[in-house]
Amino acid sequence: MAMTMGRASLLWLLHVAGLLCVYVQEAGAINFNIVNQCSYTVWAAGIPVGGGKELASGASWSVDVPAGTSAGRFWGRTGCTFDQSGRGSCQTGDCGGALSCTLSGNPPTTLAEYTLTSTTDTYDISLVDGFNVPLSFAPTNAQCTSISCKGIDAVCPSDLQVSGGCYSACNKYNTPQYCCTGSYLNNCPSNSYSQIFKTQCPQAFSYADDGQTSNFPCATGTDYKIVFCP
């Protein structure tokens, strides 16, 4: 009888320990809830965590990102076709022909970027790779700022226009002045193209050196909601 009780107690303790391990794993993850409110299908993508998922209009995707993940991003892809193996292509945001992305998306792509640290998260919307899908990026922490970029297409300069979106000047011309490289690395003023982007989407990175007004902090442990076509 004593042996039976001892074994039962051991099994119960192992069960509790397993539950605690699951709880610790989940507690260390940050949830990103990605919602497609566009009238069309968007193929959401995320790296280094997430991969990709087809989102019909009204659909959502929940992604748990480990705490401490840095330089992460989500974006929407449009005009995609994939076969049963997950291979295909997209008009905008394509990541090497894969449904589940491990590579960055081809411009133009509106980016929702984040870095999660042990003290403070940072997040932003970036137009450095151009614009293809309107989006908002909202922390669940009410003390943090909800940000959005609802449209560039209507003001996109003719030389940056492309089917499905709008290139950034860096995408189009790839010069140090527009990409903040070379002699412009540490001294990169805004330009006529980025000023158009900034006027239309004041909370977003309009070019690479636009962090002072476009990078937002929030307390670590906060979950986030990203909406396509908010």
Secondary structure as a PSIPRED ss2 file (coil, helix, strand):
# PSIPRED VFORMAT (PSIPRED V4.0)

   1 M C   1.000  0.000  0.000
   2 A H   0.000  1.000  0.000
   3 M H   0.000  1.000  0.000
   4 T H   0.000  1.000  0.000
   5 M H   0.000  1.000  0.000
   6 G H   0.000  1.000  0.000
   7 R H   0.000  1.000  0.000
   8 A H   0.000  1.000  0.000
   9 S H   0.000  1.000  0.000
  10 L H   0.000  1.000  0.000
  11 L H   0.000  1.000  0.000
  12 W H   0.000  1.000  0.000
  13 L H   0.000  1.000  0.000
  14 L H   0.000  1.000  0.000
  15 H H   0.000  1.000  0.000
  16 V H   0.000  1.000  0.000
  17 A H   0.000  1.000  0.000
  18 G H   0.000  1.000  0.000
  19 L H   0.000  1.000  0.000
  20 L H   0.000  1.000  0.000
  21 C H   0.000  1.000  0.000
  22 V H   0.000  1.000  0.000
  23 Y H   0.000  1.000  0.000
  24 V H   0.000  1.000  0.000
  25 Q H   0.000  1.000  0.000
  26 E H   0.000  1.000  0.000
  27 A H   0.000  1.000  0.000
  28 G C   1.000  0.000  0.000
  29 A E   0.000  0.000  1.000
  30 I E   0.000  0.000  1.000
  31 N E   0.000  0.000  1.000
  32 F E   0.000  0.000  1.000
  33 N E   0.000  0.000  1.000
  34 I E   0.000  0.000  1.000
  35 V E   0.000  0.000  1.000
  36 N E   0.000  0.000  1.000
  37 Q C   1.000  0.000  0.000
  38 C C   1.000  0.000  0.000
  39 S C   1.000  0.000  0.000
  40 Y C   1.000  0.000  0.000
  41 T C   1.000  0.000  0.000
  42 V E   0.000  0.000  1.000
  43 W E   0.000  0.000  1.000
  44 A E   0.000  0.000  1.000
  45 A E   0.000  0.000  1.000
  46 G E   0.000  0.000  1.000
  47 I E   0.000  0.000  1.000
  48 P C   1.000  0.000  0.000
  49 V C   1.000  0.000  0.000
  50 G C   1.000  0.000  0.000
  51 G E   0.000  0.000  1.000
  52 G E   0.000  0.000  1.000
  53 K E   0.000  0.000  1.000
  54 E E   0.000  0.000  1.000
  55 L E   0.000  0.000  1.000
  56 A C   1.000  0.000  0.000
  57 S C   1.000  0.000  0.000
  58 G C   1.000  0.000  0.000
  59 A C   1.000  0.000  0.000
  60 S E   0.000  0.000  1.000
  61 W E   0.000  0.000  1.000
  62 S E   0.000  0.000  1.000
  63 V E   0.000  0.000  1.000
  64 D E   0.000  0.000  1.000
  65 V E   0.000  0.000  1.000
  66 P E   0.000  0.000  1.000
  67 A C   1.000  0.000  0.000
  68 G C   1.000  0.000  0.000
  69 T C   1.000  0.000  0.000
  70 S C   1.000  0.000  0.000
  71 A C   1.000  0.000  0.000
  72 G E   0.000  0.000  1.000
  73 R E   0.000  0.000  1.000
  74 F E   0.000  0.000  1.000
  75 W E   0.000  0.000  1.000
  76 G E   0.000  0.000  1.000
  77 R E   0.000  0.000  1.000
  78 T E   0.000  0.000  1.000
  79 G C   1.000  0.000  0.000
  80 C C   1.000  0.000  0.000
  81 T E   0.000  0.000  1.000
  82 F E   0.000  0.000  1.000
  83 D C   1.000  0.000  0.000
  84 Q C   1.000  0.000  0.000
  85 S C   1.000  0.000  0.000
  86 G C   1.000  0.000  0.000
  87 R E   0.000  0.000  1.000
  88 G E   0.000  0.000  1.000
  89 S E   0.000  0.000  1.000
  90 C C   1.000  0.000  0.000
  91 Q C   1.000  0.000  0.000
  92 T E   0.000  0.000  1.000
  93 G C   1.000  0.000  0.000
  94 D C   1.000  0.000  0.000
  95 C C   1.000  0.000  0.000
  96 G C   1.000  0.000  0.000
  97 G C   1.000  0.000  0.000
  98 A E   0.000  0.000  1.000
  99 L C   1.000  0.000  0.000
 100 S C   1.000  0.000  0.000
 101 C C   1.000  0.000  0.000
 102 T C   1.000  0.000  0.000
 103 L C   1.000  0.000  0.000
 104 S C   1.000  0.000  0.000
 105 G C   1.000  0.000  0.000
 106 N C   1.000  0.000  0.000
 107 P C   1.000  0.000  0.000
 108 P C   1.000  0.000  0.000
 109 T C   1.000  0.000  0.000
 110 T C   1.000  0.000  0.000
 111 L E   0.000  0.000  1.000
 112 A E   0.000  0.000  1.000
 113 E E   0.000  0.000  1.000
 114 Y E   0.000  0.000  1.000
 115 T E   0.000  0.000  1.000
 116 L C   1.000  0.000  0.000
 117 T C   1.000  0.000  0.000
 118 S C   1.000  0.000  0.000
 119 T C   1.000  0.000  0.000
 120 T E   0.000  0.000  1.000
 121 D E   0.000  0.000  1.000
 122 T E   0.000  0.000  1.000
 123 Y E   0.000  0.000  1.000
 124 D E   0.000  0.000  1.000
 125 I E   0.000  0.000  1.000
 126 S E   0.000  0.000  1.000
 127 L C   1.000  0.000  0.000
 128 V C   1.000  0.000  0.000
 129 D C   1.000  0.000  0.000
 130 G C   1.000  0.000  0.000
 131 F E   0.000  0.000  1.000
 132 N C   1.000  0.000  0.000
 133 V C   1.000  0.000  0.000
 134 P C   1.000  0.000  0.000
 135 L E   0.000  0.000  1.000
 136 S E   0.000  0.000  1.000
 137 F E   0.000  0.000  1.000
 138 A E   0.000  0.000  1.000
 139 P E   0.000  0.000  1.000
 140 T C   1.000  0.000  0.000
 141 N C   1.000  0.000  0.000
 142 A C   1.000  0.000  0.000
 143 Q C   1.000  0.000  0.000
 144 C C   1.000  0.000  0.000
 145 T C   1.000  0.000  0.000
 146 S C   1.000  0.000  0.000
 147 I E   0.000  0.000  1.000
 148 S E   0.000  0.000  1.000
 149 C E   0.000  0.000  1.000
 150 K C   1.000  0.000  0.000
 151 G C   1.000  0.000  0.000
 152 I C   1.000  0.000  0.000
 153 D H   0.000  1.000  0.000
 154 A H   0.000  1.000  0.000
 155 V H   0.000  1.000  0.000
 156 C C   1.000  0.000  0.000
 157 P C   1.000  0.000  0.000
 158 S H   0.000  1.000  0.000
 159 D H   0.000  1.000  0.000
 160 L H   0.000  1.000  0.000
 161 Q E   0.000  0.000  1.000
 162 V E   0.000  0.000  1.000
 163 S C   1.000  0.000  0.000
 164 G C   1.000  0.000  0.000
 165 G E   0.000  0.000  1.000
 166 C E   0.000  0.000  1.000
 167 Y C   1.000  0.000  0.000
 168 S C   1.000  0.000  0.000
 169 A H   0.000  1.000  0.000
 170 C H   0.000  1.000  0.000
 171 N H   0.000  1.000  0.000
 172 K H   0.000  1.000  0.000
 173 Y H   0.000  1.000  0.000
 174 N C   1.000  0.000  0.000
 175 T C   1.000  0.000  0.000
 176 P H   0.000  1.000  0.000
 177 Q H   0.000  1.000  0.000
 178 Y H   0.000  1.000  0.000
 179 C H   0.000  1.000  0.000
 180 C C   1.000  0.000  0.000
 181 T C   1.000  0.000  0.000
 182 G H   0.000  1.000  0.000
 183 S H   0.000  1.000  0.000
 184 Y H   0.000  1.000  0.000
 185 L C   1.000  0.000  0.000
 186 N C   1.000  0.000  0.000
 187 N C   1.000  0.000  0.000
 188 C C   1.000  0.000  0.000
 189 P C   1.000  0.000  0.000
 190 S C   1.000  0.000  0.000
 191 N C   1.000  0.000  0.000
 192 S H   0.000  1.000  0.000
 193 Y H   0.000  1.000  0.000
 194 S H   0.000  1.000  0.000
 195 Q H   0.000  1.000  0.000
 196 I H   0.000  1.000  0.000
 197 F H   0.000  1.000  0.000
 198 K H   0.000  1.000  0.000
 199 T H   0.000  1.000  0.000
 200 Q H   0.000  1.000  0.000
 201 C C   1.000  0.000  0.000
 202 P C   1.000  0.000  0.000
 203 Q C   1.000  0.000  0.000
 204 A C   1.000  0.000  0.000
 205 F E   0.000  0.000  1.000
 206 S C   1.000  0.000  0.000
 207 Y C   1.000  0.000  0.000
 208 A C   1.000  0.000  0.000
 209 D C   1.000  0.000  0.000
 210 D C   1.000  0.000  0.000
 211 G H   0.000  1.000  0.000
 212 Q H   0.000  1.000  0.000
 213 T H   0.000  1.000  0.000
 214 S C   1.000  0.000  0.000
 215 N C   1.000  0.000  0.000
 216 F E   0.000  0.000  1.000
 217 P E   0.000  0.000  1.000
 218 C E   0.000  0.000  1.000
 219 A E   0.000  0.000  1.000
 220 T C   1.000  0.000  0.000
 221 G C   1.000  0.000  0.000
 222 T C   1.000  0.000  0.000
 223 D C   1.000  0.000  0.000
 224 Y E   0.000  0.000  1.000
 225 K E   0.000  0.000  1.000
 226 I E   0.000  0.000  1.000
 227 V E   0.000  0.000  1.000
 228 F E   0.000  0.000  1.000
 229 C C   1.000  0.000  0.000
 230 P C   1.000  0.000  0.000
